[in-house]
Each structure stands twice: as C-alpha cells, then as structure tokens.
Amino acid sequence: MRRWLLLVPVVLFAQVKIDTVIRLPYFVLNGCFTPELNKLYIHSSYHLLALDCSTYQLKAEIPTTNPDNFANFAWSPRQQKLYFCVPQASLMVIDAVADTVLKQIPYVGQLAYAAAVDRVYIGGGRDTLPAIDCVTDSVVRIPSPVPGYGFNWPSWDSVGNKLYAPIGAWGLPCKVAVYDCATDSLLALIDMNGLTYSPGWMNFDQTYRKAYFASNCAWAYYAGVIDTKNDTLIKFFPFSASSMFNEVAVDTKDHKAYVLGNDSIYDDDKLYVIDCATDSIIKKLTLPHATWSVDLIRWVPWSNRVYLSRTCGQESLGIIVVDCNTDSIIVPNLSLGYWSPCDIQLDPIHERIFAIGAESTTVHVLRDVVSGVAETPTPNPRPAAPFKLRELRDAVELEYHLESPGWVEVAVFDPCGRRIKTLASERQMPGRHALKWDRTDKHGKKAARGAYFILLNIGNEQVRLKAIVR
C-alpha cells in the first residue's frame, strides 16, 4: 500500500479549528462517513479509499473505474454494507467490515437508503426504479407510473416511510412519484406545474411534514416545497436556485430551510433563509466572492451552523460558515488550499467535519470553536420528541415520546465511535417509548463501565447523548 503524509496542525480561524490534515496518495472527490464503524470512505482516481477515523490510517484501497465523476453512496448500518457507484460503471456492494467487494449490480444512478425496509433505491433516468434488498442484494424493479418517464434523485421520508422519486422525460412536464416503501404501491403523482426539469434530492422537516428541494440542472433554476402529509405541491419560491448538487439544507432544530440561489441568473449568489412554519423568506444573505458559484451546503446539528463550499473547485476560495442562531456569516472564507472542498461529511458522534478534496489529495478534519481561542463543548441538540435519560447502576434508561409515526434508531457507541449495541431500529407508533441498556454488547457480553454515547435518530432528527455507566 502506498504511503501518505499525515499532518496534525492546530490552526484557528475564529470559529473553526483545523484539527488534522490527511494527505492521500490520489486525487479525491467525495465520500461517505459511516459512524457505526468510524470510517470515512473516499472516492478517488480509480480507487475507493477506506480511512479508519480513530487512527486516520488508510485501511484499504478498493479498485474502481471512472476517475472523473462524483460517486453516489448509500450506507446500510444493519448489514454494514456500503453501496457505491459512479457513472458508466456498475454498482458495487462492499462489506464495510472487511472492505471487500461482495457483489456488482449492473445499475448506476443516485442512491437513497430507506432504513424502515433496509433497501437502496437507484435513480438514473430509467423507466424502472431498481430497489436493492440489503439482506440478499436482490433487485426488485418498480415500473414508472408514466410511460416513457424515467426516475431520478429518489429521497426517503422516514416519518411516512415513503419514497419521493422525481420522474420526467426530455421536454415533457416532470412529476414527483410518491411510493409506500412497505408495499411499493404508488400513493401520489405530484405535478410540478409544467416544469420540464425535475427537482433534486428532497430535504425534510419532519415536524411540519414538508420536503424542500431545488433543481438539479445547470439550466433550470427553481426551488420549492412539498407537503409530505398530503403529498401536494405547496409552492415555488420567488428566486432562482443555484445548480449542481445539494442546494438545500434544513435546520431541524429551529425549523429553517437554507437554499442557495439568486434573485436572477445575473445576480450575486445568495443564501435564502426560509421559515418552515410559514414557508416565507425571513432573511437573504449575499455570499462573499459571489461571482463564483456556491453549490454545496451542509447543516451541522451540534453547532447549529451551515457550511457552504464551491464544489467546482475555484482556486483560493474556501468554505463559508453561517451561524443559524443569528443567520449571519461568521466565517467568510476558510481557505483550506488551492481548491475548495468537493464534499463535506459529518461525524455526529465525535463532532467532526470532514472537508474532502480541498487540495485535490487532502481531507481536512474541522471542529467548530465557540470562542476562537479554546474549544468549548456545545450542548447536545434536542430532537423534536422530548426525552429523558437516566443513569443507573449498570444500566441506562431512555424515555421519549413520539407525536407521529416514524422510523426510530437508537444505538450505543463507545468513545472511539464503535457501535456497542443497537437498542432500537424500527418504525414506531405515536406515544411513550422506553428503552434500557443493561451494559451488554451485541454479543451478549458485559461492556466496561465508563462513558458511552447514545445516538438517537427520530425521523430526520438526530441527537448525541453522553451517558456514564457506573
């Protein structure tokens, strides 16, 4: 295995600390972080790299094809399988424990993982929607509800256990097909008011049962919102959305949507802040260096910040950081190298931000800083459902209340990010729920007393809780 250089600087940019810089042997593009294994998978030139994030050592180099396109990833935590594909190649199923290829499936496209049914759905313009059973890796094909229309950019709604899959054909009005993931039955066809270019991935606010989206086409500039309870189009927003990858982020703490765009295609780039309760624009931020397009956006839940980058890799321009508490820019340009990062991946357990590709061959590990001088622990974000955590002798009890049906996953991790045990991974009904961890691991053996983290996912809400087992 080729060697690489690992640097560990402590560099502060007022609100963000560069914790570590990892130099890899190949040009890197985008990636996928798997919190259960504490690994970062990175797509690079003809390789998929597996990085152990407890040591930052390169554990494996899996050969791939096609060096120049961004990859699509989906992660099945139940099976500990990674689904990976790039254009003009086949989808690879990877055993993420052994870092070996289990199977190749002759489909490529955008991937969406549905935890309730443990399936991966594949968009890609075909008139059938392939769905992979993650247990057997067998494929079921769902036919298009409109003859001649192909599927693109599928997204899973965890509360309704529904799949939202835009469909369209060249020059024809696009629609969004809504499916019940439990039965593969078509629930609704949402008309996009005559638009001929389909929306991209949906970003959900489960409290208000809404999905926010923007166009995924370089020449189709729009953004809108769907009512996911009644499966109807609510509105389009009166601005032009930026193009490329994921142009929308949803702050599920304060229930705000952040959309990249401008007032016209000739205007400076802006970040629009939308109140999810009313779908009104409550603020508009003009971005620094606005003549260079910003097209990557991520909401960081533990610091309640939005990170933005120019994935096209404009030289000398870096990350912009927005404080969601005040909706103000707190870092106008965090330059990490010659190019802007191509991708941003989040580690919710250790509260790390992985900026991939800033200098073509690097991964920067970032941490949010409150004062700019010393790192101060941020409080745990609270999910929409109220909860109680009790630390007992040899046990931890967790109690929470659901207002509506939804997918719930609760897991225990050690301080190194290793999953000790899954306490719940299922769709649950409204009402009170209680779980107890008796210090046993997934093999039935007693874990050591000490500090652990409980990762709680309720719908699209996520919270990390620290517990001391005595």
Buried (B, 14 or more C-beta within 10 A) or exposed (E): EEEBEBEEEEEBBEBBBBBBBBBBBBBBBBBBBBBBBBBBBBBBBEBBBBBBBEEBEBEBBBEBEBBEBBBBBBBBBEBBBBBBBBBEBBBBBBBBEEBEBEBEBEBBBBBBBBBBBBBBBBBBBBBBBBBBBBEEBEBEEBEBBBEEBBBBBBBBBBBBBBBBBBBBBEEEBBBBBBBEBEEBEBBBBBEBEEBBBBBBBBBBBBBBBBBBBBBBBEEBBBBBBBBBEEBEBBEBBEBBBBBBBBBBBBBBBEBBBBBBBBEEEEEEBBBBBBBBEEBEBEBBBEBBBEEBBBBBBBBBBBBBBBBBBBBBBBEEBBBBBBBBEEBEBBBEBBBBBEBBBBBBBBBBBBBBBBBBBBBBBBBBBBBBBEEEEEBEEBEBBEBBBEBEBEEEEEBBBBBBEBBBBBBBBBBBBBEEBBBBBBBBBEBBEEEEBEBEBEBBBEEEEEBEEEEBBBBBBBBBBBBBBEBEBE
